């Protein structure tokens, strides 16, 4: 039997991995064990030819890098928690090596006849959208929370308090995941996979906006808007008039629809308008950035003073596993309680890697700006914008659940990017720059 026939079932493995991403089997070393690390390993081993020849130098650098901050802290008399350090170091090692393999290892020669990653992602996005809409409709119409905490006691980190997302003044869809922001992250990731594959962009755009309408994630909607703003700016500079016309027209439509979603305020906004009561709006979510103790303020503004101290006193970053201990000195309020986590991926990189983290983020940002003003690959621009935006959804960027979604995007980028040199590697049908099945 040929390789295509043997491998034809492989894309379907992504479906349960995405749908059950926050189904927790049990906890290991304090961390919830899900399907993510197993799916991630399988995805890498099936789709990439990983060898030490291509990866050993960068792998060595990534594994040694965290010890710089540890050595600096020890030299200044610090006494970090050893157990917490190596718990986080294990996550870093797994995440960094997997992402490294996805970036530089040769892609295996697999040709999917019918189902491909973008098609499976489109199916997952459809399921996510339908489930999110049913979640809010059942609560808004009948007060039912039956679709919240769908995995019961196996919900990631345990059952969440439904009243955080479903109450008289707000109705938000957490979907199949821990919280609405992660639900939005999954929706945006699946959409970017379709975007990179130029697959059913009108339909996938509509599904994503409907999902965000139910989820009401501010960062999710901003990510959608930012993606299309960068795409339109890049298309305006392009020389191919037909290519430019398609992207700009689609981009302007999506941006206008995103404004409609923002103006209505999502499901909660529509319900409040119909019932004639005031509630949580998109504008009020933005205003949270100026209000201490709100989630938006805690995620974006509150940690800035602490990060400034890290850059001054620990230029190579704090030792792994010291976030909760360090936050304890600053007494930053997240709601009515003192925060114990950093809920921003960019801040996490700065906290653990200091100026090296700043340099990495600056490189991504500068490269993104350069791609707008050049004739470079559109898909590389999409990848970079997505990566920068993905850091804003959560501080859990070392967790397998985040890394799995990132690796899917990296794989799709390498498959469809015009800058990839295949050299007898991957083969795919319809890899042109035209939009397929729009």
Beta strands, then each sheet from edge to edge (+ up, - down):
strand 1: 26-28
strand 2: 31-33
strand 3: 48-49
strand 4: 106-107
strand 5: 333-334
strand 6: 337-338
sheet 1: 1+ 2-
sheet 2: 3+ 4-
sheet 3: 5+ 6-
end
